[in-house]
Amino acid sequence: MPSVIQLKSGQTETVFDLEGLLYLVEEHMGDEARRLLEDFTAPEEDDPDALADLEAEYKRYRDHHHEVMRELRDLSETEARLIREPEIDRKALSGIAGKIGTITWREINV
């Protein structure tokens, strides 16, 4: 959720995330202050909750990747079958190509 903060100079800035806040700290206080704030906000390496969160996130990414690859494989098998037909159904091939394009566009732009 974005937050609007007012700097000592009177200028207002909108901060959308930690990275935005770190940028402002670096701009107005320098690199050392940014690194110190990063250290303060970094999860503890031995924190079991942080590790569990990372493992869960990794599993979600892995499962999503597996599902996308399965979907693309199914579409490519359908496309290969359509190409082997004696009469090429251009409309069906175009539909398959469109689905592949949609999937790849979605994955690139997520």
Sine and cosine of phi, psi and omega as CSV:
sin_phi,cos_phi,sin_psi,cos_psi,sin_omega,cos_omega
0.00,0.00,0.77,-0.64,-0.04,-1.00
-0.94,0.34,0.52,-0.86,0.06,-1.00
-0.78,-0.63,0.66,-0.75,0.07,-1.00
-0.98,-0.19,0.81,-0.58,0.02,-1.00
-0.85,-0.52,0.48,-0.88,0.02,-1.00
-0.95,-0.31,0.80,-0.60,0.02,-1.00
-0.99,0.17,0.26,-0.97,0.01,-1.00
-0.86,0.51,-0.47,0.88,-0.01,-1.00
-0.96,0.29,-0.17,0.99,-0.05,-1.00
0.99,-0.12,-0.24,0.97,0.02,-1.00
-0.94,0.34,0.62,-0.79,0.07,-1.00
-0.97,-0.26,0.56,-0.83,0.01,-1.00
-0.73,-0.68,0.59,-0.81,0.09,-1.00
-0.98,-0.19,0.81,-0.58,0.00,-1.00
-0.93,-0.36,0.84,-0.54,-0.04,-1.00
-1.00,-0.10,-0.45,0.89,-0.07,-1.00
-0.36,-0.93,-0.01,-1.00,-0.01,-1.00
-0.87,0.50,-0.62,0.79,0.00,-1.00
-0.87,0.49,-0.64,0.77,0.04,-1.00
-0.90,0.43,-0.65,0.76,0.04,-1.00
-0.91,0.41,-0.67,0.74,0.03,-1.00
-0.88,0.47,-0.60,0.80,0.04,-1.00
-0.88,0.47,-0.72,0.69,0.00,-1.00
-0.90,0.44,-0.66,0.75,0.03,-1.00
-0.87,0.50,-0.71,0.71,0.01,-1.00
-0.89,0.46,-0.68,0.73,-0.02,-1.00
-0.90,0.44,-0.61,0.79,-0.13,-0.99
-0.97,-0.25,-0.28,0.96,-0.04,-1.00
-0.80,-0.59,-0.26,0.97,0.05,-1.00
0.97,-0.24,0.14,-0.99,-0.06,-1.00
-0.89,0.45,-0.65,0.76,-0.07,-1.00
-0.90,0.44,-0.65,0.76,0.03,-1.00
-0.91,0.41,-0.62,0.78,0.03,-1.00
-0.89,0.46,-0.74,0.67,0.00,-1.00
-0.88,0.47,-0.63,0.78,0.03,-1.00
-0.89,0.45,-0.70,0.71,0.03,-1.00
-0.90,0.43,-0.63,0.78,0.07,-1.00
-0.88,0.48,-0.67,0.74,0.03,-1.00
-0.90,0.44,-0.65,0.76,0.00,-1.00
-0.92,0.39,-0.55,0.84,-0.08,-1.00
-1.00,-0.10,-0.11,0.99,-0.01,-1.00
-0.95,0.30,0.63,-0.78,0.04,-1.00
-0.93,0.37,0.52,-0.86,0.06,-1.00
-0.91,0.42,0.67,-0.74,-0.03,-1.00
-0.90,0.43,-0.53,0.85,-0.04,-1.00
-1.00,-0.08,0.10,1.00,-0.02,-1.00
-0.93,0.36,0.91,-0.41,-0.05,-1.00
-0.89,0.46,-0.54,0.84,0.02,-1.00
-0.92,0.38,-0.66,0.75,0.01,-1.00
-0.91,0.42,-0.65,0.76,0.02,-1.00
-0.91,0.41,-0.67,0.74,0.03,-1.00
-0.90,0.44,-0.64,0.76,0.04,-1.00
-0.89,0.46,-0.68,0.73,0.02,-1.00
-0.90,0.43,-0.65,0.76,0.03,-1.00
-0.91,0.42,-0.65,0.76,0.03,-1.00
-0.91,0.41,-0.66,0.75,0.03,-1.00
-0.90,0.43,-0.67,0.74,0.05,-1.00
-0.87,0.49,-0.68,0.73,0.01,-1.00
-0.89,0.46,-0.67,0.74,0.04,-1.00
-0.88,0.48,-0.72,0.70,0.02,-1.00
-0.89,0.46,-0.69,0.72,-0.01,-1.00
-0.89,0.45,-0.71,0.70,0.01,-1.00
-0.90,0.44,-0.66,0.75,0.02,-1.00
-0.89,0.45,-0.73,0.69,0.00,-1.00
-0.86,0.51,-0.70,0.72,0.00,-1.00
-0.88,0.48,-0.68,0.73,0.00,-1.00
-0.91,0.42,-0.68,0.73,0.02,-1.00
-0.90,0.44,-0.69,0.72,0.00,-1.00
-0.91,0.41,-0.61,0.80,0.05,-1.00
-0.89,0.45,-0.68,0.73,0.00,-1.00
-0.89,0.45,-0.69,0.72,0.03,-1.00
-0.91,0.42,-0.62,0.79,0.03,-1.00
-0.90,0.43,-0.69,0.72,0.03,-1.00
-0.86,0.51,-0.69,0.72,0.01,-1.00
-0.91,0.41,-0.64,0.77,0.00,-1.00
-0.93,0.37,-0.56,0.83,0.07,-1.00
-0.91,0.40,-0.64,0.77,0.06,-1.00
-0.90,0.44,-0.67,0.74,0.02,-1.00
-0.89,0.46,-0.69,0.73,0.03,-1.00
-0.89,0.46,-0.64,0.76,0.03,-1.00
-0.89,0.45,-0.68,0.73,0.01,-1.00
-0.90,0.44,-0.59,0.81,0.00,-1.00
-0.93,0.38,-0.55,0.84,-0.01,-1.00
-0.97,0.25,-0.24,0.97,0.00,-1.00
-0.89,0.45,0.53,-0.85,0.02,-1.00
-0.86,0.50,-0.63,0.77,0.04,-1.00
-0.93,-0.37,0.84,-0.54,-0.03,-1.00
-0.97,0.23,0.81,-0.58,0.04,-1.00
-1.00,-0.03,1.00,-0.05,-0.08,-1.00
-0.88,0.47,-0.56,0.83,0.00,-1.00
-0.91,0.41,-0.69,0.72,0.02,-1.00
-0.91,0.41,-0.69,0.73,0.04,-1.00
-0.88,0.47,-0.65,0.76,0.03,-1.00
-0.90,0.44,-0.63,0.78,0.03,-1.00
-0.89,0.45,-0.68,0.73,0.03,-1.00
-0.90,0.43,-0.71,0.71,0.02,-1.00
-0.87,0.48,-0.63,0.78,0.04,-1.00
-0.89,0.45,-0.66,0.75,0.03,-1.00
-0.90,0.43,-0.67,0.74,0.04,-1.00
-0.89,0.46,-0.68,0.74,0.04,-1.00
-0.88,0.48,-0.66,0.75,0.01,-1.00
-0.90,0.44,-0.70,0.71,-0.01,-1.00
-0.89,0.45,-0.73,0.68,-0.04,-1.00
-0.92,0.38,-0.61,0.79,0.04,-1.00
-0.88,0.47,-0.70,0.71,-0.01,-1.00
-0.87,0.49,-0.70,0.71,-0.05,-1.00
-0.93,0.37,-0.59,0.81,0.01,-1.00
-0.94,0.33,-0.57,0.82,-0.11,-0.99
-0.99,-0.16,0.20,0.98,0.02,-1.00
-0.98,0.20,0.00,0.00,0.00,0.00
